[in-house]
Amino acid sequence: MLKNYLKIAWRNLLKNKTFSLINILGLALGMACSLLILLWVQDEMRMDRFHKNDARIFSVLENQFYSGSINTYQSTPGILAENIVKDIPEIKMASQLLWEEEPVFMVGNVLDNEKGRYVQGNFLSIFSFELSQGNAASALQGPDGIVISQQLADKYFKGKDPMGRTIRIDNKDDVIVRGILKPLPKSSSLKFDFLMSFERWAKNNKWSKEWGNNGPMCVVLLAENTTPEKVNAKIRNYIKTKNKDSNVELFITNFGKSYLYSKWDQGKQNGGRIEYVRLFTIVAIFILIIACINFMNLATARSVKRAKEVGLRKVVGAYKASLVGQFLGESVLIAGLALLFAIVTVLLLLPSFNTLTEKQLSFNLLDPVLLLVLLGLTLITGIIAGSYPALFMSSLNPVVILKGALKFKPSAAYFRQGLVVFQFGLSILLILAMIVVYRQIDYIQKKNLGFSRENLLYVADVEKGMANNFESFRQALLNGPGIKTVSCSQANPFNFGSSTMGVSWPGKDTTKQLLFSVNPVGYDFVKTMGIRLLDGRDFSPAFGTDTSNYLINEAAARKIGYKEPVGKELTMWGKKGRIIGLMKDFHTGSLHTAIEPLIINLQSPQSMWGAALVRTEAGRTQEAIDHLEKVYKTFNPSLPFKYHFADEDFGRQYKSEKVVSRLSNYFAFLAIFISCLGLFGLAAFTAEQRTKEIGVRKVLGATTLGLVGMLSKDFVKLVLVSALIAFPLAWYFLSGWLEKYAYRIDMEWWYFVVAGVAAMLIALFTVSFQAIKAALMNPVKSLKTE
């Protein structure tokens, strides 16, 4: 019997080549899209979950309480790990983990900046990063130890055994190679080419030993017999036991979940990359459902052709269950054929998809888990797609069929139309998402940040060779071609990460704890950054007292309460001075957050550190870079020259949004295309049902244009209903997405008009083919049986 069913299914596929091709193409595209998203989602869900002690590894976070707000940070005091492991018995191990650093490595004549991290000795015992050489437990216990990747070993030691050899760091200190890292798992969010002792870094950063200063992250390994809740209860007020004036409460969160759940709002978890995982999962399901709906509509459209087959089978004794099984088997067969095309499509698109998402996804058909997923996808798609046609056709009355009096009930038509409304509703929603996401990203890229990021570049780590003679370095640059101004800043243009509560002024309410961003800078900072001064002046060598004076932005003036702040008294970190300039608010971070109150003070000209900022003349950037490199090499002959453009750094902040924007474009196009296949199927069904009516109308004088309009108006109504349903849903979800940005576009009325008109034109174009074909049919053929 099964063999017989397969033969019939295959013959039907060959007999109706056009409809079979449309069915298979629609399902293949839907399945290919779902598979690509599934690979991406699977990769996201696996991030950081490979560690042996995954369930026991936790990050320590801080909730900092200020008047009216709670700020959550990963930064902790640099001495937290070494103390907390002694004071909290439920914590077995702890390690400080620094942000990514780029020191200069030098071995012989080979030198370069390398990316890595400073960690404490237990780091390799907490995490499952393996060594090909060396002992993980002891490699980083001493301050002079370093663990490097095999790539760095090959780069600096050229095939020689690197163990025990020396590497010079920043042309200052020597470290000894005590371990070689195996390649890091692709599913690790922590990336590094080396690990060095945190104690070595802390020795040069005395502030990290103070309980009131934060910077490094802290990770802990819990004991086997404890719970996170028990640890949270003990560490909540731990900082306050060390610093009675602290406004900090500690808590732990599973490290493996931190990648997906990274956003916090008022002390509560508020999303992160998990939002994209959920979004793409929903999109994959919707596109697959759209493809399945196509199959339903196309199968129903051809049901008249197979009605007599159903009637005859029932007359000779076929049960409803066997008919349902037959039609479901056919749909599963079609889904299987579609899967083959989907696999080919995935293999062809995967390199481009990896480039777009910056992933290294693989599609290994020998993976048994993947094979089970493919089998499940085929069965689920086939059953969902074939369920309605199977139930519908198996329920037909054989007597009515064989008498030739088969008529479809209105409920069946409403159901099919409802499916098309659902399809186009999703398509319109995706079109609106495409418009809104594109407009928001474009708004971000073009928004006036309050300073000019064009023709602005910087050289990081001024302290390496130029700290004590930065003014000479600055003057040498200004004497060269293509350079307008030069300054220095502790922070890069988009990374003003330091903050303080140590600010006071006459009349301040001492019961309130207020947080200000701070950034020490050099002379000509305002001019170099292109910041607008609303009042006062910039720091100047002509004023010797500027080392104790301050610049503030509008947000800081509002928080302090000064309406005309220039000349007013301000004290920071115990240093009393005056406000000499009011800057117009400018962005130093992501547009997801509001501009923070900022205080800028002057670095000591004798101890500059941070980044050298260089403003170049328009059209002469390369000249300026060449001169910058020449001067840099004069002051730093033993260090590599590297620079960064501010506008490129700005673009990198919104990399995820750009990926979402591009993917939304592709998904919207794909959803529309698949939906059009479904509309084509319904148009074919309608034309087939009304063949004789069209013939009669033509005999009575109906024009081709009139018939096309008659056949098209019902589909126009369906698209209008789709729009009415999709518009409020799109407004709700997209407004919610925009609210994540402190600075965003408005949901304008014309977005909805464009989406609705686009869907309407696409629908009319799709339907017109079947409508014109039916209108041009010879009425003699349609009426000859009457």
Buried (B, 14 or more C-beta within 10 A) or exposed (E): EEEEBBEBBEEBBEEBEEBBEBBBBBBBBBBBBBBBBBBBBBBBEBBBBBBEBBEBBBBBBBBBBEEEEBBBBBBBBBBBBBBBBEEBEBBBBBBBBBEEBBBBBBBEEEBBBBEBBBBBBBBBBBBBBEBEBBEBEBBBBBBBBBBBBBEBBEBBBEEEEBBEBEBBBBBEBEBBBBBBBEEBBEBBEBEBBBBBBBBBBBEEBEEBEEBBBBBBBBBBBBBEEBEBEBBBEBBBEBBBEBEEEBBBBBBBBBBBBBBBBBBBEEBEBBBBBBBBBEBBBEBBEBBBBBBBBBBBBBBBBBBBEBBBBBBEBBEEEBEEEBBBBBBBBBBBBBBBBBBEBBBEBBEEBBEEBBEBBEBEBEBEEEEEEBEEBBEEBBBBBBBBBBBBBBBBBBEBBBEEBBEEEBEBEEEBBEBBBEBBBBBBBBBBBBBBBBBBBBBBBEBBEEEEBBBBBEBBBBBBBBBBBBBEBBBEBBEBBBEBEBBBBBBBBBBBBBBBBBBBBEBBBEEEEEEEBBBBBBBBBBBBBBBBBBBBBBBBBBBEEEEEEBBBBBBBBBBBBBBBEBEEBBEBBBBBEEEEBBBBBBBBBBBBBBBBEEBBBBBBBBBEBEEBBBBBBBBBEEEBBEBBBEBBBEBBEEBBEEBBBBBBBBBEBBBEBBEEBBBBBBBBBBBBBBBBBBBBBBBBBBBBBBBBBBBEBBBBBBEEEBEEEEBBEBBBEBBBEBBBBBBEBBBEBBBEBBEEBBEBBEBBBEBEEEBBEBBBEBBBEBBBEBBBEBBBBBBEBEBEEBBEEE
